[in-house]
Amino acid sequence: MNAFEIYGGKPLRGEIIPQGAKNEALQVISAVLLTKDKVTISNIPDIKDVNKLIELLGDLGVRIERISKDTYTFQADNINLDFFQSDIFKAKGGSLRGSIMIVGPLLARFGKAAIPKPGGDKIGRRRLDTHFLGFEKLGAKFNYNTESGFFNIDASNLKGTYILLDEASVTGTANIVMAAVLAKGKTTIYNAACEPYLQQLCKMLNRMGANISGIGSNLLTIEGVDELSGTEHRLLPDMIEIGSFIGLAAMTESEITIKDVQFQELGIIPDVFKRLGIQFELRGDDIYIPQQAHYEIDTFIDGSIMTIADAPWPGFTPDLLSIILVVATQAKGNVLIHQKMFESRLFFVDKLIDMGAQIILCDPHRAVVMGLNKQVKLRGIQMTSPDIRAGVSLLIAALSANGRSIIHNIEQIERGYQDIDIRLRALGANITRIDAMPATH
């Protein structure tokens, strides 16, 4: 089993370039199924979840050419619809949560689709109702076979309609948008997600010939068109990586420059790190974080303890709450971390407590962090990564800790972070990939 061996407590220095956005990649790569023409996508991260989706499209019959490390062309002019019922499709689709994103495009273009119940992170129930209720309102009929675990959907007559989403789901909104662009008539989606990645998808679809208005708001209007054509698209840098590197610099007292961050697309992410007392400056489109020995958590205006909670965009993304929690362990002051959107993402804090952090886990959604002000360093331990974001949070903790840490199950981390050990070594980190079996207790 692969693991990371880390000797922490060492300041890092240098420049790092964030990879292309994983969550945007899963959406826009799925959108190539909407046209028979060639689509070129660049800045694609070389990570497992994205590579699995590209492989799945190849199995469906999409012609794929890798032009460079981060650039591919896709041409979906000969799709094998029988592949949906195969055991290979069930195995591959079921192991990748992002596989749900191919359903909307397939329904729009071919009028039918099937999908196994997708997998992914173990961070609580992440239901798919929003996707299917949206498809149903557009006229699709679906059936879930509990024995086979397959969703079968018939959408031979999609028609535009008014849709009020029960939650502002990013993937749900993206999937419904992709189904609606080729439906007959006008579709209105209210309570739509408006993340930058979804905006990117809508702009790409418009370049392909779609007619989507309201981009960037929670009210999208889509006038159906007969067909879409090819285009070229470049992914945004991954905002979760950018936030992770800001946290890493603060925790390890490092001087790091994060290159080409598309700062205007980061929303309130930089401000939330400022609330923890982290200093940085914008140099062109780079974020420069100076070496800082201490950072102090802000309080509310009335002096009460700071609360940092996740919320749908333009609120703070839940994918960075794990990073905020870890960084707060070495801040001066206290903070309440409130994870509203998923019920199991805070369970990794027991590893941080073992490392010496002062954290009270109140319930599955809330944790109080009492910052150590770097007076007591975390200590290295053996631990296991439960999911992508918690895994990177533990990696940041290990890089700041005294002594040796081992992180097992790094496959979870590598689902979302490209060549993370190589890029950290370039900054001076002492991190090595080793074969190691998790310790049993």
PyMOL commands that set and color helices and strands:
alter all, ss='L'
color gray80, all
select helices_A, chain A and resi 22-34+48-60+81-85+87-94+97-110+129-137+170-180+196-207+239-251+263-265+269-275+318-328+349-354+388-400+411-414+420-425
alter helices_A, ss='H'
color red, helices_A
select strands_A, chain A and resi 2-7+13-16+38-42+63-68+71-75+112-116+141-145+150-154+162-164+186-190+211-213+219-223+231-234+255-258+281-283+286-289+306-309+334-338+359-363+366-370+382-384+404-408+430-435
alter strands_A, ss='S'
color yellow, strands_A
deselect
rebuild
show_as cartoon
